[in-house]
Amino acid sequence: MKLIDTHTHICDAVFDEDRASVLERARESGVGGIVAIGENLSDARKNLQLADEHPMIVPGAGLYPTHLNLDEAAQMCDFIRAERSNLVCIGEVGLDFWKVKEDGEQEVQRDIFRGFIKLAAELDLPLNVHSRSAGRHAIAMLLEEGARRVQLHAFDGKASTALPAVEAGFFFSVPPSIVRSRQKQKLVRQLPLECLLVETDSPVLGPEPGQRNEPANVKISLEAIAEIKRVSLDSLIEVVVENTERLYGRL
């Protein structure tokens, strides 16, 4: 079994001084692979380089939803097409109505997200989706566009909002911040195990606010989920690994 941290910003500069040690701690914690998410073209290129240097890193490429430049989005789509064989997902992409509040800007955000949804279908790549304060809207768009392979990362909405995505076969990844988030705890309590993945969103969303998070902390997510769902850690890991393979294949 190969446990995967399905959403990590391992390219972040905060890891530049000790990335090898961070990866070794992840291995020691049972993590066999790390999906390296990007927010822009610079991240995407760095993730490809890091994947060459560290076999446990598997790269994604995407444009963070606060980037509202259509030309930048087009460049990212071109990059993803060109690097299709080297990428495991398109991400992170999506909607963010917590930072982007103006109607016109939200419409640009929707247009960019729609383009990535179509690209994912064209290239048969999973979408690694950000949906802060926009979960209902992101799910509606994904369903409208017929998206099939979807991970909703660190979902901050209600379980009732998530249910249409569960029914569509989408997955929800849980960060270590679940230990301090009642919303995440309620979400996990009500969603089926068969739609759950684990992530860290390193270097953020760790167990302690303001402290650097890292991939080894997926074990914290797993322990919290096991306690909430009242299942053994070993059986949970089996399910999570199977879920990850259903979305990503064997990484």
C-alpha positions as CSV (number, residue, x, y, z in Angstrom):
1,M,0.0,0.0,0.0
2,K,1.2,3.5,-0.9
3,L,-0.2,6.3,1.2
4,I,-0.3,9.6,-0.7
5,D,-0.4,13.2,0.6
6,T,-2.7,14.4,-2.1
7,H,-2.3,18.2,-1.8
8,T,1.1,19.7,-0.8
9,H,2.9,22.9,-1.7
10,I,6.3,21.2,-1.4
11,C,7.7,23.7,-3.9
12,D,7.1,26.5,-1.4
13,A,10.3,28.4,-0.5
14,V,9.9,27.6,3.2
15,F,11.0,24.1,2.3
16,D,14.1,25.1,0.3
17,E,16.5,24.8,3.2
18,D,15.4,21.4,4.4
19,R,13.2,19.8,1.8
20,A,15.2,16.5,1.8
21,S,14.7,16.2,5.6
22,V,11.0,17.0,5.2
23,L,10.6,14.2,2.6
24,E,12.6,11.7,4.8
25,R,10.2,12.5,7.8
26,A,7.3,11.9,5.4
27,R,8.7,8.5,4.4
28,E,9.3,7.6,8.0
29,S,5.6,8.4,8.7
30,G,4.5,6.0,6.0
31,V,3.9,8.5,3.2
32,G,4.9,6.9,-0.1
33,G,4.1,9.8,-2.4
34,I,3.4,13.5,-2.5
35,V,1.2,15.3,-5.0
36,A,3.0,18.6,-5.5
37,I,0.4,21.3,-6.2
38,G,1.1,24.6,-8.0
39,E,-0.4,28.0,-7.9
40,N,1.3,29.5,-11.0
41,L,3.7,28.7,-13.8
42,S,6.7,29.2,-11.6
43,D,5.4,26.6,-9.2
44,A,4.6,24.3,-12.1
45,R,8.1,24.4,-13.5
46,K,9.6,24.0,-10.0
47,N,7.4,21.0,-9.3
48,L,8.6,19.2,-12.4
49,Q,12.2,19.9,-11.4
50,L,11.6,18.6,-7.9
51,A,9.9,15.5,-9.2
52,D,13.1,14.7,-11.2
53,E,15.1,15.1,-8.1
54,H,12.8,13.3,-5.6
55,P,11.0,10.2,-6.9
56,M,8.3,10.4,-4.2
57,I,7.1,13.8,-5.6
58,V,4.5,13.6,-8.3
59,P,3.7,17.0,-9.9
60,G,0.5,18.9,-10.6
61,A,0.1,22.3,-12.3
62,G,-2.6,24.9,-11.8
63,L,-3.6,28.5,-11.3
64,Y,-4.7,29.6,-7.9
65,P,-8.2,31.1,-8.1
66,T,-7.1,34.6,-7.0
67,H,-5.2,34.9,-10.3
68,L,-7.7,36.6,-12.5
69,N,-5.6,37.1,-15.6
70,L,-7.1,35.3,-18.7
71,D,-3.7,35.4,-20.5
72,E,-2.1,33.8,-17.5
73,A,-4.8,31.1,-17.5
74,A,-4.3,30.5,-21.2
75,Q,-0.5,30.1,-20.7
76,M,-1.1,27.6,-17.9
77,C,-3.4,25.6,-20.1
78,D,-0.7,25.5,-22.8
79,F,1.8,24.4,-20.3
80,I,-0.4,21.6,-19.0
81,R,-1.0,20.3,-22.5
82,A,2.7,20.3,-23.3
83,E,3.5,18.5,-20.0
84,R,0.6,16.2,-19.9
85,S,2.7,13.1,-19.7
86,N,4.6,14.4,-16.6
87,L,1.6,15.7,-14.6
88,V,-0.8,13.8,-12.3
89,C,-3.4,16.5,-11.9
90,I,-4.6,20.0,-12.7
91,G,-4.4,21.9,-9.5
92,E,-4.9,23.8,-7.7
93,V,-7.7,25.5,-9.5
94,G,-11.2,26.5,-8.5
95,L,-13.2,29.3,-6.9
96,D,-12.4,31.5,-3.9
97,F,-15.2,33.8,-2.8
98,W,-13.5,34.6,0.5
99,K,-10.8,36.7,-1.2
100,V,-12.6,37.5,-4.4
101,K,-15.9,39.2,-3.5
102,E,-16.7,41.5,-6.5
103,D,-19.3,40.1,-8.9
104,G,-17.3,40.9,-12.0
105,E,-14.1,39.4,-10.7
106,Q,-16.0,36.3,-9.6
107,E,-17.3,35.9,-13.1
108,V,-13.7,36.0,-14.4
109,Q,-12.9,33.4,-11.8
110,R,-15.7,31.2,-13.1
111,D,-14.6,31.5,-16.7
112,I,-11.0,30.5,-15.8
113,F,-12.2,27.5,-13.7
114,R,-14.6,26.4,-16.5
115,G,-11.6,26.3,-18.8
116,F,-9.6,24.1,-16.5
117,I,-12.6,21.8,-16.1
118,K,-12.8,21.4,-19.8
119,L,-9.1,20.9,-20.1
120,A,-9.2,18.1,-17.4
121,A,-11.8,16.3,-19.5
122,E,-9.8,16.8,-22.7
123,L,-6.6,15.4,-21.1
124,D,-8.2,12.9,-18.7
125,L,-6.5,14.4,-15.7
126,P,-8.0,14.7,-12.2
127,L,-8.9,18.2,-10.9
128,N,-7.5,19.2,-7.5
129,V,-10.0,21.9,-6.5
130,H,-9.9,24.9,-4.2
131,S,-13.4,26.1,-3.1
132,R,-13.0,28.4,-0.1
133,S,-16.3,30.0,0.8
134,A,-17.5,28.8,-2.6
135,G,-18.1,25.1,-2.2
136,R,-21.7,25.1,-3.4
137,H,-20.8,27.1,-6.5
138,A,-17.7,25.0,-7.3
139,I,-19.6,21.8,-7.1
140,A,-22.4,23.2,-9.2
141,M,-19.9,24.2,-11.9
142,L,-18.2,20.8,-11.8
143,L,-21.5,19.0,-12.2
144,E,-22.7,21.3,-15.0
145,E,-19.5,20.7,-16.9
146,G,-19.6,17.0,-16.4
147,A,-16.4,16.7,-14.5
148,R,-15.6,13.1,-13.5
149,R,-12.3,12.9,-11.7
150,V,-12.4,15.5,-8.9
151,Q,-10.7,16.1,-5.5
152,L,-12.2,18.9,-3.4
153,H,-9.3,19.9,-1.1
154,A,-9.9,21.2,2.5
155,F,-13.6,21.6,1.7
156,D,-15.0,24.3,4.1
157,G,-18.7,23.8,3.4
158,K,-21.5,21.8,5.1
159,A,-22.0,18.1,4.5
160,S,-25.3,18.9,2.9
161,T,-23.5,21.0,0.4
162,A,-21.0,18.2,-0.3
163,L,-23.6,15.5,-0.9
164,P,-24.2,16.1,-4.6
165,A,-20.4,15.8,-5.1
166,V,-20.3,12.6,-3.1
167,E,-23.1,11.2,-5.3
168,A,-21.1,12.2,-8.4
169,G,-18.1,10.2,-7.1
170,F,-15.9,13.2,-6.2
171,F,-13.4,12.9,-3.3
172,F,-12.7,15.1,-0.3
173,S,-9.2,15.4,1.1
174,V,-8.8,16.1,4.8
175,P,-5.9,18.2,6.2
176,P,-4.3,18.0,9.8
177,S,-6.2,21.1,10.8
178,I,-9.2,18.8,11.3
179,V,-7.9,18.5,14.9
180,R,-8.9,22.1,15.5
181,S,-11.7,22.6,13.0
182,R,-15.3,21.7,14.1
183,Q,-16.4,22.2,10.5
184,K,-13.9,19.5,9.2
185,Q,-14.9,17.2,12.0
186,K,-18.6,17.5,11.2
187,L,-17.9,17.0,7.5
188,V,-15.9,13.8,8.1
189,R,-18.5,12.5,10.5
190,Q,-21.2,12.8,7.8
191,L,-19.4,11.8,4.7
192,P,-18.8,8.2,3.7
193,L,-15.2,6.7,4.1
194,E,-15.3,5.9,0.4
195,C,-14.9,9.5,-0.6
196,L,-12.2,10.5,1.8
197,L,-8.5,11.2,1.0
198,V,-5.8,12.8,3.1
199,E,-3.7,15.8,2.5
200,T,-1.6,18.3,4.4
201,D,-1.8,21.5,2.3
202,S,1.8,22.0,3.6
203,P,3.1,24.4,4.6
204,V,-0.4,25.6,6.0
205,L,-3.4,23.9,7.6
206,G,-1.3,22.1,10.2
207,P,-2.5,20.9,13.6
208,E,-1.2,24.2,15.2
209,P,-2.1,27.5,13.6
210,G,0.9,29.5,12.4
211,Q,3.3,26.6,12.5
212,R,4.8,25.2,9.3
213,N,3.0,22.0,8.3
214,E,4.6,19.2,6.4
215,P,3.6,15.9,4.7
216,A,4.5,13.7,7.7
217,N,1.5,15.1,9.3
218,V,-0.9,13.1,7.2
219,K,-0.8,10.7,10.1
220,I,-2.6,13.3,12.2
221,S,-5.4,13.5,9.6
222,L,-5.6,9.7,9.6
223,E,-5.8,9.4,13.4
224,A,-8.5,12.1,13.6
225,I,-10.6,10.4,10.9
226,A,-10.2,7.0,12.4
227,E,-11.4,8.3,15.8
228,I,-14.3,10.2,14.3
229,K,-15.4,7.3,12.1
230,R,-14.7,4.7,14.9
231,V,-12.6,2.5,12.6
232,S,-9.1,1.1,13.1
233,L,-6.2,3.0,11.7
234,D,-5.1,0.1,9.6
235,S,-8.5,-0.4,8.0
236,L,-8.8,3.4,7.4
237,I,-5.4,3.5,5.6
238,E,-6.5,0.6,3.4
239,V,-9.7,2.5,2.4
240,V,-7.8,5.8,1.8
241,V,-5.1,4.2,-0.3
242,E,-7.9,2.5,-2.4
243,N,-9.7,5.8,-2.7
244,T,-6.5,7.6,-3.9
245,E,-5.9,4.9,-6.5
246,R,-9.4,5.2,-7.8
247,L,-8.8,8.9,-8.4
248,Y,-5.2,9.0,-9.4
249,G,-4.3,5.4,-10.4
250,R,-1.1,4.0,-8.9
251,L,1.3,6.8,-8.3
